[in-house]
Amino acid sequence: MIHHVSLETRPSDVEAELGFWALLGFERVGPSGTVGERAAWVQRAGTQVHLLFAEETVVPPEGHVAVVAEPWDDVVTRLEAAGFDIDPRTPHWGAARAFVRSPGGHRVEIMAAPPL
């Protein structure tokens, strides 16, 4: 299991990013010490996403974070209702999957189930 991934986020996008990750079932957790001055963290089931504050972010065009979206239909409905464009892809590993961009431009793959 991967413990965390770090994504650069403009300070002006932090609240929108936190809202996006909440739609995927992540809850905000407090980073310790002085890290809280330069990052916001969210967590779900032991996996964290660290949003590192950066005025000029680096967003990989193809690299992405993949998360299992449970329950699939509910997560997709919440994302669409919040105005996110869902890019459906061919199912892999016997399960639906799609891509979505976070408010800061990060490419996130949502999967109905983990790989077999």
N, C-alpha and C positions, 0 to 999 in steps of 0.2 A: 504494500500500500504506500502511496506517496503521501507524505505528511503535509507538504505545502508547496505552492507555486507562488511566485511573485510577479506581479504585473505593474508596470509603471502607469500612473494615473495622474492627470492634471488635477491640481487642487480644486479647480472649478467643477470637475466631474465626479468628485468623491461621493457626494450624496446620491447622485444618479447611479453610480456604480454600486453603492450599497443597496439601493432599491432593486437594481437588476439582480444581484446575487440573492437577495431575499426572495425574489420570484422563483429561484432555483432551490429554495429551501435552506439557504445559508443564513446564519445569525451572526450578528456582530459580536466579536470578542475583543477584549482590550489587550493590545500589545503591552508588554512590560517596559518599565523604565522610560528612557528617553526615546525609544522606538515610536511611541505614541505621537511624538511631535513630527514624525516623517512618514507615518504609515497608518492605514486602517486595516484591520483584519476581520475576515468572516470565516465561519467554520460550519461544517456539516459532517456529522459522523466521523470525527477525527481527521478530516481533511480541511486544511485551511487555504484561503486565498489571501495573500498579502498585497494590499494595494499601496504601492510605494509612491509617494508624492513626487512628481517631477514636472517642472514647467514645460520642458520639451521632452515628450515621451518617445520611446521606441516601441512601435507596435509591429510585430512580425506580420508580413502579409499573408503567409500560409501557416505558420506555426499556430498552435491553438491549445486550449485547455479542453479536455473532454470530461463531462460529468454525466452520471446516470440521472435522468429526470424521472422522478417517481412521484405520483403516478403520471405517466407520459401525457395522456390527454389533458389532464388538469394543468400541467406545467405549460404545455403548448398554448392552451387557452389563455392562461394568465399572461404569458409573454405577448401574445397577439393583442389582447385587450389593453395592454400597456403600450402598444404601438410598435413593438419590435417585429421586424421582418424575419420570418422563418424560411429558411432555405432547405426544403426536404431533400434528402439524399437516398440513394439506394440502400435498403436495409443491409446491415452486416451482422454476422453472428446471429441471424434469425430475429433481429429486432429493429424496429424503426429508429431512425436517426436523422438529425438535421443540424444545420449550422445557424448561428445567430451572432450578431455583433453587439458587444456591450456598449454602453454609452461612450466609453473612452476609445472605442474602435477595436477592441480585442475580439478575435475570432474564437467562439466557444461552440464546441460540438456537444449537442445534447443527445443522449442515447436512451432508448426505452429500457435497456438491460445491459449489464456489463458483458464484455466478451466472454465467450464460453471457454 
